[in-house]
Amino acid sequence: MESPLHITRDGAVMVLTLNHPPVNAFTHNLTMALQKALGQAGRDRTVRAVLLNAAHRAFSAGQDLTELQAVEGESLRAHLQQTYNPLILQLRRLEKPVIAALHGAVAGAALGVALACDLRLAAEGTRFLVGFSGIGLAPDSGVSLLLPLMMGFGRATEYAITNRPFTAEEALAWGVVNRVVPADRLQETALAWAQELAAGPLTALGLTKRALNRALMPHLEAVVDYEAHIQDIAGKTAEHREGVQAFLEKRPPNYGVGEGRGGSGGA
Ligand code: T3D
């Protein structure tokens, strides 16, 4: 079976390419491969920057919902503690610049991964979707902190609860991405930027990242842990089961409006 993550080198830049068609949904294997590659990027002194990009039609649709449905009944808290939580912390703690090159769609946990990178370039036409509420879940993968940090609390609340997509141009205007480029220039522009950063003062860039982490997200580890707690509650609801089932059956979800169902009873 082909690897879901291609790892290549371009000089001092480690290039990580998501490769799980059609939409690079995050399977357990893909998430573990990303964790392993980032660990390697941290240890390898010849790696001075990381570029995270994707093959196929989308950067990533987030958690693979087929796989999630298959592990129905298992604790989402345990799942997150094994998968996205360490990945988000790794991205923030890696003291080397990480650039994400985004195209197609960026949804759910993949949005969290993109937001945890240091810089984001998006191809024109990229759609961003918070995603979680679409399948009866609450934000995880650091999204509850990173999204409002970048786009503001009011907007983040709106997009998290309506699950409406926002465009690359909106993402640029709201500070979610740093640049928007024509789709056919995404890879070369992202690589050129990664090369430029790789030629920079590595220690200073790493310390800059450490300072920003401390100033703005000193409690990130507690945040992702709480997200996992919340997701454990959401993951046990009929709403979540219905949300996933409806997505996979390509129909609108039925959350029992008018049937007197709903509500979590608090956290
Ligand atoms: O513990 C935990 O893990 C909980 C954590 C969860 C973290 C999350 O990420 S929750 C959010 C999960 N993601 C979503 O809900 C997004 C679902 N996908 C979409 O909304 C759309 O597919 C996209 C906006 C990403 C892309 O739209 P589009 O029109 O380009 O593609 P499509 O036609 O919807 O999808 C193409 C195929 O990919 C399709 O399959 P088919 O018909 O060709 O056989 C679709 O079912 C499949 N697909 C899309 N997203 C996923 C997926 N398959 C598995 N998992 C997916 N997330």
Residues whose N, C-alpha, C, O or C-beta is under 5 A from the ligand:
A	BS01	T3D	P22 V23 A25 A61 G62 Q63 D64 L65 T66 L76 H79 L80 A105 A107 G108 A109 A110 G131 F132 G134 I135
